[in-house]
Amino acid sequence: MNRQVGNVALMQKMNRLKVLNFVRRNPDVSRPNISAATGLSLASITNITSYLLDLGLLMESGTEKVGRVGRKSTLLRFCADVHDLICIFLTEKYINIAYTDLEGKPLEKIKVEIKGLSPEEILEEVKESVLALIESHGRERVLGIGVAISGLVLDDSRFVFSSRFKWKNFDIKKMLEVDTGLPVFVDNMSLLKAVHYFCAKGHGKHDNMLFVDMENGIGAVQFFEGAISRATIGEIGHTTVVSDGEPCFCGNRGCLEAMCSPQRLLKLYQEKTGVQLTDLRELDKLYKKEDSNAVYAVSECGKYLGIGLANLINLFNPAVMVINTGDFEGCPSVLKEAEAELHKRAYMSLTQRLSIKVISGTDENTLLGTAFNLCDRLFDISYPKNIVE
């Protein structure tokens, strides 16, 4: 009997979370449309949405605008200001911490320069800033903490390896959870940018898409059958493309991101000319003027990038490949060379229907992706302490 009651309660909770997450992704939606999309009866939807309205997680946002005769349905949307989040993303130069609503709208920001700081000192700065925000706004308002980092994140956010930060096996999750008493989720920064693009922005219209992030290295994220694939680690930047190539941050040689990094682009040009450029935009201008040394540097790095992208296509057969220019925003000619090489090396049958989209992501995108992902984690049936019962 107890087991039966438990099963009913679990199913009720699952259905409530299903409805909540659907409305989060589809703002200003009517109850009949929620019913059609989730497969739940209209009576169940009415009960569930009443519960979520009472909890403050949903709000009414007007009535539908349709030409049909009869009563218009009330529209619902996610209520983002009922609780708050703390979103952190770490770059090579800064700690960026934002106190936000549930959709990632910043209410307060902290930015700390970390040049010259040790990993331990960086973590201490993170901890002190987070504790200051919690004390200022009140612990009861905060549902959780999301951390975005450039690096390999495994073992349910516990193992963090970042060649950029020289971190090995840092458990930032445990440290923050012990000091704050709040749930902490750590994820790869490229994955969170993909969450923003495919989920929060709603660009995930195809069954199989890839997001290639060229900021702070090169990461790849797969969006498959309506969700981010967490089975794909995406460390394409640390796949070997030359057995005895340039040394990489990770300690290996010939990694993709080492062979086509901004630093190598400028280094190749300097080796040919003796001229030290400091900005990729200068190199790109010279390439467009058909300067032979600039063409050599750009085509050499573009070639290896194209090899890496072709490998992704041959492995995943995506319908769409989205490339975030990141560190190469000032030198789009590298992407031009890479795309040409990609078409030479990938199976022709896989590239004929492939759509390649180039975008320029922002810090705001990372913040919004971090918040969206954090809510996904907090409003998932596997998380035992979420506020939906």
ABEGO torsion letter per residue (X at the ends): XAAAAAAAAAAAAAAAAAAAAAAAABBGBBAAAAAAAAGBBAAAAAAAAAAAAAAGABBBAEBBBBABBEBBBBBBBBBAAABBBBBBBBBAABBBBBBBBAAGBBABBBBBBABGBBAAAAAAAAAAAAAAAAAAAEAAABABBBBBBBEBBBGGGABBBBAAAGBBGBBAAAAAAAAAGBBBBBBBAAAAAAAAAAAAAGABABABBBBBBABGEBBBBBBBGGBBBAABAGBAAABBABAABBBBAAGBBGBAAAAABAAAAAAAAAAAAGBBBABAAAAAAAAAAGBAAAAAAAAAAAAAAAAAAAAAAAAAGBABBBBBAEAAAABAAAAAAAAAAAAAABBAAAAAABBBBBBBBBAAAAAAAAAAAAAAAAABAABAABABX
